Amino acid sequence: MIQVLQQWPLPKTIKKLRGGGLGLEGYYRRFIRGYGQISKPLTHLLKKDCFKWTEPVSTAFQALKNALTSAPVLALPDFNLPFAVETDACDMGIGVVIMQKGQPIAYLSK
């Protein structure tokens, strides 16, 4: 599941950036230290007529993916506790997050 996030494709449009890029990362921003600073180049792309993929934007996108898949973010499961499954679906795919005690354990996107 972590592999899915690591292989997440670069968004080619503002809609894909909002949904697949900043949408997922933004939902879990409270788990990412320095989210605002890391995502600043990406949020700038959301302004009118500013969508231009540059090296700093690509670096920020990769940094957010790394932050979501690193050890401080993902928790190890405790099979003695209940799990929570959050889903999000649209015409183009589905996303799933498995959580325990409010902490993400695994992600899946198809």
N, CA, C and O atoms as CSV, one atom per row, in Angstrom:
chain,resi,resn,atom,element,x,y,z
A,1,MET,N,N,0.817,-1.186,0.000
A,1,MET,CA,C,0.000,0.000,0.000
A,1,MET,C,C,0.860,1.249,0.000
A,1,MET,O,O,0.519,2.244,-0.640
A,2,ILE,N,N,1.965,1.202,0.709
A,2,ILE,CA,C,2.892,2.328,0.686
A,2,ILE,C,C,3.463,2.487,-0.714
A,2,ILE,O,O,3.720,3.603,-1.167
A,3,GLN,N,N,3.658,1.372,-1.391
A,3,GLN,CA,C,4.194,1.396,-2.743
A,3,GLN,C,C,3.271,2.176,-3.685
A,3,GLN,O,O,3.752,2.855,-4.591
A,4,VAL,N,N,1.973,2.087,-3.486
A,4,VAL,CA,C,1.018,2.825,-4.313
A,4,VAL,C,C,1.261,4.321,-4.180
A,4,VAL,O,O,1.294,5.038,-5.180
A,5,LEU,N,N,1.430,4.791,-2.963
A,5,LEU,CA,C,1.701,6.212,-2.756
A,5,LEU,C,C,3.046,6.620,-3.342
A,5,LEU,O,O,3.158,7.690,-3.940
A,6,GLN,N,N,4.049,5.796,-3.182
A,6,GLN,CA,C,5.365,6.124,-3.712
A,6,GLN,C,C,5.358,6.204,-5.233
A,6,GLN,O,O,6.150,6.942,-5.817
A,7,GLN,N,N,4.472,5.453,-5.878
A,7,GLN,CA,C,4.389,5.457,-7.338
A,7,GLN,C,C,3.282,6.369,-7.868
A,7,GLN,O,O,2.958,6.327,-9.055
A,8,TRP,N,N,2.703,7.188,-6.997
A,8,TRP,CA,C,1.627,8.079,-7.393
A,8,TRP,C,C,2.113,8.951,-8.550
A,8,TRP,O,O,3.168,9.575,-8.435
A,9,PRO,N,N,1.375,9.014,-9.663
A,9,PRO,CA,C,1.830,9.790,-10.818
A,9,PRO,C,C,1.720,11.296,-10.588
A,9,PRO,O,O,0.920,11.762,-9.778
A,10,LEU,N,N,2.536,12.036,-11.313
A,10,LEU,CA,C,2.477,13.491,-11.232
A,10,LEU,C,C,1.147,13.975,-11.782
A,10,LEU,O,O,0.735,13.539,-12.857
A,11,PRO,N,N,0.463,14.867,-11.070
A,11,PRO,CA,C,-0.803,15.396,-11.581
A,11,PRO,C,C,-0.555,16.289,-12.791
A,11,PRO,O,O,0.350,17.124,-12.777
A,12,LYS,N,N,-1.351,16.115,-13.830
A,12,LYS,CA,C,-1.185,16.887,-15.072
A,12,LYS,C,C,-2.147,18.063,-15.169
A,12,LYS,O,O,-1.987,18.931,-16.027
A,13,THR,N,N,-3.156,18.094,-14.283
A,13,THR,CA,C,-4.149,19.171,-14.310
A,13,THR,C,C,-4.415,19.646,-12.878
A,13,THR,O,O,-4.051,18.980,-11.909
A,14,ILE,N,N,-5.052,20.804,-12.769
A,14,ILE,CA,C,-5.422,21.326,-11.444
A,14,ILE,C,C,-6.388,20.370,-10.750
A,14,ILE,O,O,-6.289,20.144,-9.544
A,15,LYS,N,N,-7.319,19.811,-11.516
A,15,LYS,CA,C,-8.295,18.879,-10.941
A,15,LYS,C,C,-7.597,17.669,-10.336
A,15,LYS,O,O,-7.941,17.242,-9.234
A,16,LYS,N,N,-6.617,17.112,-11.050
A,16,LYS,CA,C,-5.885,15.955,-10.527
A,16,LYS,C,C,-5.024,16.348,-9.328
A,16,LYS,O,O,-4.847,15.554,-8.404
A,17,LEU,N,N,-4.494,17.556,-9.341
A,17,LEU,CA,C,-3.702,18.031,-8.202
A,17,LEU,C,C,-4.576,18.163,-6.964
A,17,LEU,O,O,-4.179,17.753,-5.873
A,18,ARG,N,N,-5.761,18.733,-7.127
A,18,ARG,CA,C,-6.674,18.874,-5.988
A,18,ARG,C,C,-7.135,17.524,-5.459
A,18,ARG,O,O,-7.198,17.318,-4.247
A,19,GLY,N,N,-7.455,16.616,-6.352
A,19,GLY,CA,C,-8.016,15.323,-5.947
A,19,GLY,C,C,-6.969,14.338,-5.488
A,19,GLY,O,O,-7.059,13.815,-4.378
A,20,GLY,N,N,-5.985,14.075,-6.310
A,20,GLY,CA,C,-5.018,13.035,-6.003
A,20,GLY,C,C,-3.786,13.519,-5.282
A,20,GLY,O,O,-3.188,12.767,-4.513
A,21,GLY,N,N,-3.393,14.751,-5.508
A,21,GLY,CA,C,-2.183,15.243,-4.872
A,21,GLY,C,C,-2.490,15.912,-3.548
A,21,GLY,O,O,-2.374,15.297,-2.487
A,22,LEU,N,N,-2.876,17.152,-3.614
A,22,LEU,CA,C,-3.129,17.918,-2.390
A,22,LEU,C,C,-4.339,17.421,-1.623
A,22,LEU,O,O,-4.432,17.636,-0.415
A,23,GLY,N,N,-5.264,16.762,-2.298
A,23,GLY,CA,C,-6.450,16.252,-1.602
A,23,GLY,C,C,-6.102,15.221,-0.555
A,23,GLY,O,O,-6.500,15.352,0.603
A,24,LEU,N,N,-5.369,14.203,-0.942
A,24,LEU,CA,C,-4.990,13.143,-0.011
A,24,LEU,C,C,-4.001,13.668,1.030
A,24,LEU,O,O,-4.180,13.467,2.232
A,25,GLU,N,N,-2.957,14.345,0.548
A,25,GLU,CA,C,-1.963,14.851,1.499
A,25,GLU,C,C,-2.578,15.877,2.447
A,25,GLU,O,O,-2.258,15.906,3.635
A,26,GLY,N,N,-3.461,16.717,1.912
A,26,GLY,CA,C,-4.099,17.742,2.735
A,26,GLY,C,C,-4.952,17.143,3.839
A,26,GLY,O,O,-5.019,17.676,4.947
A,27,TYR,N,N,-5.605,16.029,3.526
A,27,TYR,CA,C,-6.437,15.366,4.525
A,27,TYR,C,C,-5.596,14.906,5.718
A,27,TYR,O,O,-6.070,14.917,6.854
A,28,TYR,N,N,-4.370,14.511,5.466
A,28,TYR,CA,C,-3.493,14.012,6.517
A,28,TYR,C,C,-2.410,15.018,6.908
A,28,TYR,O,O,-1.373,14.629,7.447
A,29,ARG,N,N,-2.638,16.301,6.643
A,29,ARG,CA,C,-1.633,17.329,6.938
A,29,ARG,C,C,-1.282,17.413,8.421
A,29,ARG,O,O,-0.171,17.809,8.775
A,30,ARG,N,N,-2.207,17.049,9.274
A,30,ARG,CA,C,-1.905,17.127,10.709
A,30,ARG,C,C,-0.850,16.104,11.125
A,30,ARG,O,O,-0.250,16.232,12.192
A,31,PHE,N,N,-0.620,15.089,10.288
A,31,PHE,CA,C,0.399,14.090,10.585
A,31,PHE,C,C,1.744,14.427,9.941
A,31,PHE,O,O,2.737,13.745,10.191
A,32,ILE,N,N,1.781,15.463,9.120
A,32,ILE,CA,C,2.998,15.812,8.382
A,32,ILE,C,C,3.593,17.085,8.969
A,32,ILE,O,O,2.991,18.155,8.889
A,33,ARG,N,N,4.762,16.963,9.551
A,33,ARG,CA,C,5.443,18.120,10.133
A,33,ARG,C,C,5.846,19.082,9.008
A,33,ARG,O,O,6.470,18.667,8.032
A,34,GLY,N,N,5.494,20.352,9.142
A,34,GLY,CA,C,5.847,21.372,8.163
A,34,GLY,C,C,5.066,21.267,6.863
A,34,GLY,O,O,5.566,21.642,5.803
A,35,TYR,N,N,3.842,20.758,6.941
A,35,TYR,CA,C,3.031,20.549,5.733
A,35,TYR,C,C,2.894,21.836,4.915
A,35,TYR,O,O,3.037,21.805,3.692
A,36,GLY,N,N,2.623,22.947,5.562
A,36,GLY,CA,C,2.414,24.213,4.857
A,36,GLY,C,C,3.617,24.630,4.034
A,36,GLY,O,O,3.477,25.055,2.888
A,37,GLN,N,N,4.789,24.509,4.612
A,37,GLN,CA,C,6.016,24.875,3.897
A,37,GLN,C,C,6.304,23.912,2.756
A,37,GLN,O,O,6.681,24.331,1.661
A,38,ILE,N,N,6.126,22.629,3.013
A,38,ILE,CA,C,6.410,21.630,1.976
A,38,ILE,C,C,5.463,21.798,0.793
A,38,ILE,O,O,5.887,21.705,-0.359
A,39,SER,N,N,4.186,22.044,1.069
A,39,SER,CA,C,3.179,22.081,0.006
A,39,SER,C,C,3.031,23.441,-0.666
A,39,SER,O,O,2.253,23.569,-1.611
A,40,LYS,N,N,3.747,24.447,-0.210
A,40,LYS,CA,C,3.585,25.801,-0.752
A,40,LYS,C,C,3.734,25.864,-2.277
A,40,LYS,O,O,2.892,26.487,-2.923
A,41,PRO,N,N,4.759,25.251,-2.886
A,41,PRO,CA,C,4.842,25.294,-4.353
A,41,PRO,C,C,3.639,24.641,-5.041
A,41,PRO,O,O,3.234,25.072,-6.120
A,42,LEU,N,N,3.072,23.610,-4.423
A,42,LEU,CA,C,1.909,22.938,-5.006
A,42,LEU,C,C,0.646,23.789,-4.879
A,42,LEU,O,O,-0.142,23.868,-5.821
A,43,THR,N,N,0.450,24.417,-3.735
A,43,THR,CA,C,-0.746,25.246,-3.556
A,43,THR,C,C,-0.693,26.476,-4.455
A,43,THR,O,O,-1.733,27.001,-4.853
A,44,HIS,N,N,0.506,26.935,-4.776
A,44,HIS,CA,C,0.643,28.074,-5.703
A,44,HIS,C,C,0.090,27.711,-7.085
A,44,HIS,O,O,-0.435,28.575,-7.787
A,45,LEU,N,N,0.202,26.453,-7.473
A,45,LEU,CA,C,-0.309,26.007,-8.773
A,45,LEU,C,C,-1.821,26.144,-8.889
A,45,LEU,O,O,-2.352,26.191,-9.998
A,46,LEU,N,N,-2.518,26.207,-7.762
A,46,LEU,CA,C,-3.982,26.281,-7.768
A,46,LEU,C,C,-4.495,27.678,-8.133
A,46,LEU,O,O,-5.680,27.846,-8.419
A,47,LYS,N,N,-3.606,28.682,-8.125
A,47,LYS,CA,C,-4.017,30.038,-8.491
A,47,LYS,C,C,-4.320,30.096,-9.986
A,47,LYS,O,O,-3.826,29.284,-10.767
A,48,LYS,N,N,-5.126,31.054,-10.359
A,48,LYS,CA,C,-5.545,31.190,-11.759
A,48,LYS,C,C,-4.335,31.383,-12.676
A,48,LYS,O,O,-3.482,32.238,-12.435
A,49,ASP,N,N,-4.284,30.575,-13.721
A,49,ASP,CA,C,-3.240,30.640,-14.752
A,49,ASP,C,C,-1.827,30.444,-14.208
A,49,ASP,O,O,-0.877,31.004,-14.754
A,50,CYS,N,N,-1.676,29.661,-13.146
A,50,CYS,CA,C,-0.357,29.422,-12.550
A,50,CYS,C,C,0.087,27.967,-12.642
A,50,CYS,O,O,1.127,27.613,-12.085
A,51,PHE,N,N,-0.668,27.118,-13.325
A,51,PHE,CA,C,-0.326,25.696,-13.350
A,51,PHE,C,C,0.824,25.470,-14.327
A,51,PHE,O,O,0.620,25.307,-15.530
A,52,LYS,N,N,2.031,25.466,-13.777
A,52,LYS,CA,C,3.236,25.178,-14.561
A,52,LYS,C,C,4.122,24.298,-13.698
A,52,LYS,O,O,4.615,24.735,-12.658
A,53,TRP,N,N,4.327,23.059,-14.127
A,53,TRP,CA,C,5.097,22.093,-13.342
A,53,TRP,C,C,6.584,22.409,-13.485
A,53,TRP,O,O,7.138,22.359,-14.583
A,54,THR,N,N,7.218,22.734,-12.366
A,54,THR,CA,C,8.638,23.091,-12.349
A,54,THR,C,C,9.385,22.140,-11.411
A,54,THR,O,O,8.775,21.301,-10.748
A,55,GLU,N,N,10.693,22.280,-11.366
A,55,GLU,CA,C,11.498,21.427,-10.488
A,55,GLU,C,C,11.143,21.618,-9.007
A,55,GLU,O,O,11.010,20.621,-8.297
A,56,PRO,N,N,10.981,22.865,-8.504
A,56,PRO,CA,C,10.570,23.012,-7.095
A,56,PRO,C,C,9.216,22.371,-6.797
A,56,PRO,O,O,9.012,21.842,-5.704
A,57,VAL,N,N,8.291,22.411,-7.754
A,57,VAL,CA,C,6.979,21.784,-7.573
A,57,VAL,C,C,7.142,20.269,-7.515
A,57,VAL,O,O,6.540,19.605,-6.670
A,58,SER,N,N,7.943,19.737,-8.400
A,58,SER,CA,C,8.190,18.295,-8.412
A,58,SER,C,C,8.853,17.838,-7.112
A,58,SER,O,O,8.525,16.780,-6.575
A,59,THR,N,N,9.776,18.639,-6.620
A,59,THR,CA,C,10.448,18.335,-5.351
A,59,THR,C,C,9.452,18.340,-4.199
A,59,THR,O,O,9.501,17.470,-3.329
A,60,ALA,N,N,8.548,19.317,-4.189
A,60,ALA,CA,C,7.532,19.398,-3.136
A,60,ALA,C,C,6.589,18.203,-3.194
A,60,ALA,O,O,6.227,17.642,-2.160
A,61,PHE,N,N,6.192,17.815,-4.402
A,61,PHE,CA,C,5.300,16.664,-4.571
A,61,PHE,C,C,5.962,15.398,-4.033
A,61,PHE,O,O,5.327,14.611,-3.331
A,62,GLN,N,N,7.230,15.206,-4.361
A,62,GLN,CA,C,7.962,14.037,-3.882
A,62,GLN,C,C,8.137,14.088,-2.364
A,62,GLN,O,O,8.039,13.059,-1.695
A,63,ALA,N,N,8.393,15.272,-1.821
A,63,ALA,CA,C,8.572,15.419,-0.373
A,63,ALA,C,C,7.289,15.057,0.375
A,63,ALA,O,O,7.342,14.431,1.434
A,64,LEU,N,N,6.133,15.452,-0.177
A,64,LEU,CA,C,4.867,15.093,0.470
A,64,LEU,C,C,4.619,13.589,0.406
A,64,LEU,O,O,4.148,12.996,1.377
A,65,LYS,N,N,4.930,12.976,-0.718
A,65,LYS,CA,C,4.771,11.525,-0.816
A,65,LYS,C,C,5.689,10.827,0.186
A,65,LYS,O,O,5.284,9.868,0.844
A,66,ASN,N,N,6.918,11.308,0.299
A,66,ASN,CA,C,7.851,10.716,1.259
A,66,ASN,C,C,7.362,10.897,2.693
A,66,ASN,O,O,7.477,9.988,3.515
A,67,ALA,N,N,6.815,12.078,2.988
A,67,ALA,CA,C,6.321,12.346,4.343
A,67,ALA,C,C,5.156,11.419,4.699
A,67,ALA,O,O,5.043,10.971,5.840
A,68,LEU,N,N,4.297,11.135,3.728
A,68,LEU,CA,C,3.158,10.260,3.980
A,68,LEU,C,C,3.550,8.804,4.165
A,68,LEU,O,O,2.822,8.040,4.799
A,69,THR,N,N,4.677,8.419,3.623
A,69,THR,CA,C,5.067,7.013,3.669
A,69,THR,C,C,6.216,6.744,4.625
A,69,THR,O,O,6.736,5.629,4.665
A,70,SER,N,N,6.613,7.728,5.381
A,70,SER,CA,C,7.729,7.528,6.306
A,70,SER,C,C,7.229,7.031,7.662
A,70,SER,O,O,6.047,7.142,7.989
A,71,ALA,N,N,8.139,6.494,8.423
A,71,ALA,CA,C,7.803,5.877,9.711
A,71,ALA,C,C,7.071,6.796,10.683
A,71,ALA,O,O,6.154,6.325,11.355
A,72,PRO,N,N,7.421,8.090,10.800
A,72,PRO,CA,C,6.703,8.910,11.773
A,72,PRO,C,C,5.213,9.079,11.464
A,72,PRO,O,O,4.437,9.422,12.355
A,73,VAL,N,N,4.807,8.844,10.221
A,73,VAL,CA,C,3.410,9.036,9.855
A,73,VAL,C,C,2.616,7.749,10.006
A,73,VAL,O,O,1.591,7.723,10.686
A,74,LEU,N,N,3.083,6.697,9.381
A,74,LEU,CA,C,2.346,5.438,9.424
A,74,LEU,C,C,2.632,4.694,10.725
A,74,LEU,O,O,3.788,4.536,11.117
A,75,ALA,N,N,1.581,4.243,11.383
A,75,ALA,CA,C,1.726,3.507,12.633
A,75,ALA,C,C,1.694,2.006,12.358
A,75,ALA,O,O,1.173,1.557,11.337
A,76,LEU,N,N,2.249,1.260,13.266
A,76,LEU,CA,C,2.152,-0.196,13.183
A,76,LEU,C,C,0.812,-0.628,13.762
A,76,LEU,O,O,0.365,-0.065,14.761
A,77,PRO,N,N,0.169,-1.610,13.157
A,77,PRO,CA,C,-1.140,-2.031,13.660
A,77,PRO,C,C,-1.038,-2.774,14.986
A,77,PRO,O,O,-0.082,-3.509,15.233
A,78,ASP,N,N,-2.036,-2.568,15.828
A,78,ASP,CA,C,-2.196,-3.320,17.065
A,78,ASP,C,C,-3.461,-4.152,16.886
A,78,ASP,O,O,-4.570,-3.620,16.921
A,79,PHE,N,N,-3.291,-5.441,16.696
A,79,PHE,CA,C,-4.420,-6.301,16.363
A,79,PHE,C,C,-5.368,-6.541,17.539
A,79,PHE,O,O,-6.374,-7.235,17.390
A,80,ASN,N,N,-5.057,-5.977,18.699
A,80,ASN,CA,C,-5.959,-6.038,19.845
A,80,ASN,C,C,-6.925,-4.853,19.869
A,80,ASN,O,O,-7.858,-4.834,20.673
A,81,LEU,N,N,-6.712,-3.873,19.002
A,81,LEU,CA,C,-7.558,-2.683,18.937
A,81,LEU,C,C,-8.398,-2.710,17.662
A,81,LEU,O,O,-8.023,-3.361,16.687
A,82,PRO,N,N,-9.537,-2.006,17.663
A,82,PRO,CA,C,-10.358,-1.963,16.445
A,82,PRO,C,C,-9.705,-1.104,15.355
A,82,PRO,O,O,-8.940,-0.185,15.646
A,83,PHE,N,N,-10.019,-1.417,14.115
A,83,PHE,CA,C,-9.541,-0.673,12.966
A,83,PHE,C,C,-10.667,0.208,12.440
A,83,PHE,O,O,-11.843,-0.131,12.579
A,84,ALA,N,N,-10.310,1.327,11.841
A,84,ALA,CA,C,-11.272,2.177,11.143
A,84,ALA,C,C,-10.839,2.230,9.676
A,84,ALA,O,O,-9.655,2.382,9.376
A,85,VAL,N,N,-11.790,2.107,8.786
A,85,VAL,CA,C,-11.508,2.158,7.357
A,85,VAL,C,C,-12.232,3.368,6.780
A,85,VAL,O,O,-13.453,3.479,6.890
A,86,GLU,N,N,-11.467,4.283,6.156
A,86,GLU,CA,C,-12.048,5.448,5.508
A,86,GLU,C,C,-11.891,5.266,4.009
A,86,GLU,O,O,-10.826,4.876,3.530
A,87,THR,N,N,-12.958,5.551,3.271
A,87,THR,CA,C,-12.913,5.380,1.823
A,87,THR,C,C,-13.350,6.658,1.126
A,87,THR,O,O,-14.070,7.484,1.686
A,88,ASP,N,N,-12.900,6.793,-0.096
A,88,ASP,CA,C,-13.295,7.907,-0.948
A,88,ASP,C,C,-13.321,7.369,-2.371
A,88,ASP,O,O,-12.322,6.834,-2.853
A,89,ALA,N,N,-14.444,7.506,-3.039
A,89,ALA,CA,C,-14.566,6.970,-4.396
A,89,ALA,C,C,-15.116,8.037,-5.328
A,89,ALA,O,O,-15.858,8.929,-4.916
A,90,CYS,N,N,-14.735,7.923,-6.594
A,90,CYS,CA,C,-15.257,8.801,-7.629
A,90,CYS,C,C,-15.334,7.994,-8.923
A,90,CYS,O,O,-15.113,6.783,-8.919
A,91,ASP,N,N,-15.645,8.664,-10.019
A,91,ASP,CA,C,-15.744,7.978,-11.306
A,91,ASP,C,C,-14.408,7.390,-11.756
A,91,ASP,O,O,-14.380,6.447,-12.547
A,92,MET,N,N,-13.304,7.939,-11.258
A,92,MET,CA,C,-11.988,7.553,-11.753
A,92,MET,C,C,-11.252,6.564,-10.855
A,92,MET,O,O,-10.281,5.949,-11.297
A,93,GLY,N,N,-11.686,6.395,-9.611
A,93,GLY,CA,C,-10.966,5.477,-8.736
A,93,GLY,C,C,-11.516,5.448,-7.328
A,93,GLY,O,O,-12.581,5.989,-7.031
A,94,ILE,N,N,-10.745,4.794,-6.468
A,94,ILE,CA,C,-11.125,4.660,-5.064
A,94,ILE,C,C,-9.872,4.804,-4.208
A,94,ILE,O,O,-8.784,4.380,-4.600
A,95,GLY,N,N,-10.039,5.400,-3.050
A,95,GLY,CA,C,-8.954,5.519,-2.084
A,95,GLY,C,C,-9.413,4.966,-0.746
A,95,GLY,O,O,-10.567,5.145,-0.356
A,96,VAL,N,N,-8.514,4.296,-0.048
A,96,VAL,CA,C,-8.831,3.688,1.237
A,96,VAL,C,C,-7.694,3.971,2.203
A,96,VAL,O,O,-6.521,3.903,1.836
A,97,VAL,N,N,-8.050,4.289,3.439
A,97,VAL,CA,C,-7.064,4.470,4.505
A,97,VAL,C,C,-7.505,3.608,5.676
A,97,VAL,O,O,-8.651,3.686,6.120
A,98,ILE,N,N,-6.596,2.794,6.169
A,98,ILE,CA,C,-6.858,1.987,7.365
A,98,ILE,C,C,-6.219,2.728,8.534
A,98,ILE,O,O,-5.041,3.083,8.487
A,99,MET,N,N,-7.021,2.962,9.600
A,99,MET,CA,C,-6.539,3.740,10.736
A,99,MET,C,C,-6.813,3.009,12.047
A,99,MET,O,O,-7.690,2.150,12.138
A,100,GLN,N,N,-6.034,3.379,13.051
A,100,GLN,CA,C,-6.258,2.944,14.429
A,100,GLN,C,C,-5.968,4.128,15.333
A,100,GLN,O,O,-4.930,4.778,15.206
A,101,LYS,N,N,-6.878,4.403,16.235
A,101,LYS,CA,C,-6.729,5.512,17.184
A,101,LYS,C,C,-6.388,6.822,16.467
A,101,LYS,O,O,-5.588,7.613,16.966
A,102,GLY,N,N,-6.997,7.050,15.293
A,102,GLY,CA,C,-6.779,8.279,14.549
A,102,GLY,C,C,-5.460,8.360,13.807
A,102,GLY,O,O,-5.150,9.398,13.222
A,103,GLN,N,N,-4.697,7.321,13.814
A,103,GLN,CA,C,-3.378,7.293,13.162
A,103,GLN,C,C,-3.446,6.399,11.920
A,103,GLN,O,O,-3.875,5.250,12.024
A,104,PRO,N,N,-3.033,6.897,10.745
A,104,PRO,CA,C,-3.067,6.054,9.548
A,104,PRO,C,C,-2.066,4.906,9.639
A,104,PRO,O,O,-0.943,5.076,10.112
A,105,ILE,N,N,-2.497,3.737,9.176
A,105,ILE,CA,C,-1.649,2.555,9.171
A,105,ILE,C,C,-1.265,2.164,7.750
A,105,ILE,O,O,-0.130,1.760,7.496
A,106,ALA,N,N,-2.222,2.285,6.815
A,106,ALA,CA,C,-1.958,1.898,5.438
A,106,ALA,C,C,-2.893,2.659,4.499
A,106,ALA,O,O,-3.979,3.082,4.896
A,107,TYR,N,N,-2.457,2.827,3.254
A,107,TYR,CA,C,-3.225,3.492,2.216
A,107,TYR,C,C,-3.382,2.549,1.030
A,107,TYR,O,O,-2.550,1.671,0.802
A,108,LEU,N,N,-4.452,2.744,0.286
A,108,LEU,CA,C,-4.649,2.017,-0.959
A,108,LEU,C,C,-5.365,2.946,-1.919
A,108,LEU,O,O,-6.312,3.634,-1.537
A,109,SER,N,N,-4.919,2.967,-3.151
A,109,SER,CA,C,-5.555,3.780,-4.171
A,109,SER,C,C,-5.552,3.014,-5.484
A,109,SER,O,O,-4.531,2.461,-5.894
A,110,LYS,N,N,-6.691,2.990,-6.126
A,110,LYS,CA,C,-6.797,2.303,-7.428
A,110,LYS,C,C,-7.587,3.174,-8.375
A,110,LYS,O,O,-7.801,2.797,-9.527
